[in-house]
Amino acid sequence: MSKHSNLYFLFSLLLLPFSLLQASPNPDTQLLLSFKSSSDPLNNLNTWNLSTDPCTSWSGVSCLQNRVTRLVLESIHLRGSLQPLASLTRLRVLSLKQNNFTGPLPDLSNLTSLKLLFLSHNDFSGEFPVSISSLNKLYRLDLSYNSLSGQIPDSVNRLTHLLTLRLEVNQFSGPIVDVDLPDLQDFNVSGNRLVGQIPNSLAGFPKSSFGNNQILCGSPLDECKPVSSGPTRPGPSSGALATPVVSSSPSPIPSTTTTTAPIKSGNPRHVSKMSRLAIISIIIGDVIVLAVVSFLLYCYVVRRRGEKGASNILEGEKIVYSSSPYPAAMGQQAERGKMVFFEGARRFELEDLLRASAEMLGKGGFGTAYKAVLDDGEVVAVKRLKEGSGGGNGGKREFEQQMEVLGRLRHPNVVGLKAYYFARDEKLMVFDYMPNGSLFWLLHGNRGPGRTPLDWTTRLKIAAGAARGLTFIHNSCKSLKLTHGNIKSTNVLLDKVGNARVADFGLSVFAPPTSSAPRSNGYRAPEALDPRKTTQKADVYSFGVLLLELLTGKCPSLGDNLGPGTEYSGVVDLPRWVQSVVREEWTAEVFDLELMRYKDIEEEMVGLLQVAMTCTSAAPDQRPKMNHVVKMIEEIRGVEVSPSHEALDSDSPSVSEDTCTVSQ
């Protein structure tokens, strides 16, 4: 009996941690509820209650491993103290912009994981919080539009990862600290009471970063000028800074007490009195004129800001999605779309995309692609589909079903779809960003002196990688027979290690009607008259043209706006041209002159040429399947088929038939 009791006791001890884990609530729940009770008098956080899980049901809350890591509560009239939030030790993102918080900021030194802190447009007071300087993982810090005062401490230099430091429209005074933050991209201290010379480390920022202060000078503002001292009149030292006459508030009138030699003729007392009155009158007149002019300028600027405030904000934040529904739908949740993320993707809000710095990567038949840098430094590629692509309200379900299928495709040679956004007038797709550009640019960009040619080994590697990616798409779903629909060199991208990845796949179903479709390009199969009805055999033809482009260095199409600074070695019907050259037994004339510098590759080039010509056969049934194309390319150098290709003849080994299933 004693032995059985001991076994039972040991077994109970083993189960105890699991039972406690199941019974334990989220450790951050009470902290959040304490914050709500003191800061949410209007009960805008009505989803926050003990009967639900903060990580799944509470608005503005995101979690990782059952701990709160992201808290975004903006423009909901919160007030009171942030003290309870200072104990959320796993918090990475805290945004409380445009609320009604007052008083000094609490000690935030426990938020050691914090990367983004946005507290702008409140009424926080007191000095710059010293505790913030200990948050050495911060990327973005925005304390603008508050009532903070005192000097900006030099301890901000401890924030060595800082990308953004915004302190504008507060009451900071004194000189600007010599900021030494090598990664700083966004800096603003305008609208304070700062004085002195702008440090050289900040001279590269625009004038707008320093405007509306008391007495600031130095690049990018006016040069600092020393005040000279007369030989018989004491004055400031030669290193003192002159008061700029453009100051918005008049500086104090300097004392007129002087030590001078006595005047020996006339009435010295009368002359001295008259000169003082004249000087004071002139100074007062100048001050009045400056005050009136400053007031008029101030009224003009305020009015202009009121009229153009929204556009200035959009321009300042580099928002590239100009017709995005987000700003218009701030108070219309029912009409607004939402970001939908796929498994493994880091979640963010549409607003994060809107305020991300962005640059256009290129325009294609289905839309425009942008590189977007989010607040925490993550880089993504965003494709903004053209108006008319993806259907209107009636096509929403079709669009979502297609995205659901595409979002599950994961392969080393396919660009992963991370998320999408659908609204009536806006459709966005978010992808992994490929930092090494496209095959098109490697082949055709910067032709001429100084160009680095694309060597043969790299071309062969890219061909094999792109073939594997396309094969994966074709074999990932038997029931749907997925196609790419838009194979071309601009849609073969290179990741950070140089592997080829196929992009822009599966969008042909959203192509506009034939009459308004993008003009035919040199990659399209002869039978593919309707871009909305592509086949896998048509993809094989397009891939064959891509191989010919790799071999010849010639561009088969100018169908896209590929940007300035790009030159081409020729725009031709590649399959027809190659066939005519080979027919005349001038095969060597086919190959790119840049390849002629490499030795002992003629046989390999001819081998790839044969694969390309087979793929571009006029009759679809004479073209091979893509899994056979992969094997032929790999056999050019005698490379064995890797284990990942053992199932290429059947359905993809890494994607089951569930990939094709969409919820009804």
Secondary structure, DSSP 8 states (H G I E B T S, - for coil): -HHHHHHHHHHHHHHHHHHHHHH---TTHHHHHHHHHHH-TT---TT--TTS-HHHHSTTEEEETTEEEEEE--SS---S--GGGGG-TT--EEE--SS--EE-----TT-TT--EEE--SSEEEEE--GGGGG-TT-SEEE--SSEEEE---GGGGG-TT-SEEE--SSEEEE-------TT--EEE--SSEEEEE--GGGTTS-GGGT-S-SEEESTTSS---B----TTS----TT-B---TT-SS---------------SS-HHHHHHHHHHHHHHHHHHHHHHHHHHHHHHHHHHHHHHHHHHHHHHHHHTT---TT-STGGGTT-GGG---EEE-TT-----HHHHHTSEEEEEEE-SSEEEEEEE-TTS-EEEEEEE-TTTT-SGGGHHHHHHHHHHHTT---TTB--EEEEEEETTEEEEEEE--TT-BHHHHHHBT-STT-----HHHHHHHHHHHHHHHHHHHHS-TTTT------SGGGEEE-TTS-EEE-S-S-GGG---GGGS----TTS-TT--STTS--HHHHHHHHHHHHHHHHH--B----S---SSB--S-B--HHHHHHHHHHTT-GGGGS-GGGTTSSS-HHHHHHHHHHHHHHT-SSGGGS--HHHHHHHHHHTTT----GGGTTTTSS-TTS-GGGG----
